[in-house]
Amino acid sequence: MGKGAPLRWLENKLLARHVRGRGVEIGALWRKFPVPSKAKVYYVDRLSKEDLHQHYAEVTTPVVRPDLVADAMQLPFPARGLDFLIASHVLEHLPFPLAALRHWYDVLRPGGVLLLKIPDKRYTFDVRRERTRLQHLIAEDNATDNFDKQAHFEDWVENVVGRKRGTIEFRQEVVRLLESDYSIHYHTWIDEDVREIVQYTRTVAGLRWEPVVFWDAHVYRKECILLLQRSAEHSG
């Protein structure tokens, strides 16, 4: 057990105190968040268990069998239908994270919570990639038809896979990943960027939630962790 494991256990215990009622975890893959025994959680992923094993051939640990196969941005729950939503290392995989945050806000009841864990690029395989700035997210969110999916995959192949642009190997890898719709990190952030995104959703996008927890990333914790609670007073 690594020396950070006891701290992670304690952090999860503190976070779990806010998780109650009925909710979902999106993209648990092989690691469920430890929800309290009285909480009812549905596991959601974009692929079946069998397809997840095939898609993530590099993952040897058994994956979680989803209760629901659904798009993270089109969850089959009514507005204000969930008490909590957990998304650990999910937001960076979505082409339009601002739209995802709006959707997740909508499916939370007033007083419900969103728990996010987001990797900090400085401590991951994304270290060579440029940070995704808020203005970039806003531009893509405002013009989804112009979204350049291939450019995101090319950036991934160059800076994560390590293929040199202009080579046959580079082009072959881009085509292979595009054809399989591999779940890349479309976006990369540091905790400062995540703070800016949350502030934008509150002040510009009109999502009335408050940060209950915001833990910055550092060497032991290579992710920022935040828990947002939807305003109990807001009915719109």
Number of C-alpha atoms within 10 A of each C-alpha: 5 7 8 11 11 11 13 13 12 11 13 14 14 12 19 16 10 19 25 18 14 16 24 22 23 26 22 21 22 13 12 15 16 12 19 15 8 10 15 15 23 14 19 25 22 15 18 18 18 10 11 19 18 12 15 13 9 8 13 9 10 12 19 19 18 21 14 17 17 16 14 20 15 10 17 14 13 11 13 16 16 23 25 29 25 25 20 22 17 19 23 20 15 18 21 20 21 21 16 16 18 15 16 23 25 19 21 23 21 22 18 26 28 26 22 21 21 23 25 25 21 20 16 13 14 20 15 14 17 13 17 15 15 15 10 12 17 16 12 17 17 13 9 11 8 10 15 11 11 13 12 16 22 21 20 23 22 17 18 17 15 11 20 13 14 8 9 11 13 17 15 13 17 22 15 11 17 16 9 9 11 13 15 17 19 19 23 23 23 20 21 12 16 21 15 13 19 20 17 16 16 14 10 9 13 11 19 18 23 16 15 14 15 16 14 18 21 13 9 13 16 18 25 22 21 21 22 22 24 23 16 12 9 12 8 6
